[in-house]
Amino acid sequence: MPSKGDYEQLRALGVRLIINMRFSLAPKLDLHAEPIQTLWLPSIDSPFFPISITKLKRGARSALETIRSGGKVYTHCAYGRHRGVAMGACVLIAQGYDPFAAMQLIKQKRSVADPDAFYIRPRILRFASQWME
């Protein structure tokens, strides 16, 4: 989770939206004159509480708006393995990536990412099937 001090580095990278998938910790406010926008989509990392497709769609729509206006998006969760990865995959799918290519790309770029977890992969694939409708 980015600290207040991380916002300058994220801003320098062109990040204009941070999507926080953590359940218990809201994003820190950016007090810069032109703040990085935040979207908090609290989700639990558990097979007993699947990530809401509605939240994944909301995040993807917000991300697309930011990307279309020239900004970049940073998605995260507590450990960068499941929830943030799922949201990142959904953002790629919303941009036209094949779901399997999106998951593979994330695994290549982030070694701890686990979009193939038995309770994460089905959410990504369900998002993909519903997003295309």
LINSUL-V84287 format. One record per backbone hydrogen bond with DSSP energy under -1.0 kcal/mol. CO is the residue of the C=O (numbers start at 0). NH is the residue of the N-H. E is the energy in kcal/mol with one decimal. If there is no record, write none. Layout:
co->(CO & CO)
nh->(NH & NH)
e->(E & E)
//
This chain:
co->(2 & 5 & 6 & 7 & 8 & 9 & 10 & 13 & 15 & 16 & 17 & 18 & 19 & 20 & 36 & 38 & 43 & 45 & 51 & 52 & 53 & 54 & 55 & 56 & 57 & 58 & 59 & 60 & 61 & 62 & 63 & 64 & 65 & 66 & 71 & 71 & 73 & 75 & 80 & 81 & 82 & 83 & 84 & 85 & 86 & 87 & 88 & 89 & 90 & 91 & 92 & 97 & 98 & 99 & 100 & 101 & 102 & 103 & 104 & 105 & 109 & 113 & 116 & 116 & 119 & 120 & 121 & 122 & 123 & 124 & 125 & 126 & 127)
nh->(5 & 9 & 10 & 11 & 12 & 14 & 13 & 71 & 36 & 73 & 38 & 75 & 40 & 42 & 17 & 19 & 45 & 48 & 55 & 56 & 57 & 58 & 59 & 60 & 61 & 62 & 63 & 64 & 65 & 66 & 67 & 68 & 70 & 69 & 15 & 16 & 18 & 20 & 113 & 85 & 86 & 87 & 88 & 89 & 90 & 91 & 92 & 93 & 94 & 96 & 95 & 101 & 102 & 103 & 104 & 105 & 106 & 107 & 108 & 109 & 112 & 116 & 119 & 120 & 123 & 124 & 125 & 126 & 127 & 128 & 129 & 130 & 131)
e->(-1.2 & -2.5 & -2.9 & -2.3 & -1.4 & -2.4 & -1.5 & -2.4 & -1.8 & -2.6 & -2.5 & -2.4 & -3.0 & -1.3 & -2.4 & -2.6 & -1.6 & -1.2 & -2.1 & -2.6 & -2.4 & -2.7 & -2.4 & -2.8 & -2.2 & -2.7 & -2.7 & -2.0 & -2.0 & -3.0 & -2.9 & -1.2 & -2.7 & -1.8 & -3.1 & -1.3 & -2.9 & -2.9 & -2.5 & -3.0 & -2.3 & -2.6 & -2.7 & -2.3 & -2.3 & -2.1 & -2.6 & -2.5 & -1.1 & -2.3 & -1.9 & -2.6 & -2.2 & -2.2 & -2.5 & -2.1 & -2.2 & -2.2 & -1.9 & -2.3 & -1.6 & -1.5 & -1.7 & -2.3 & -2.0 & -2.6 & -2.4 & -2.6 & -2.4 & -2.2 & -2.3 & -3.2 & -1.6)
//
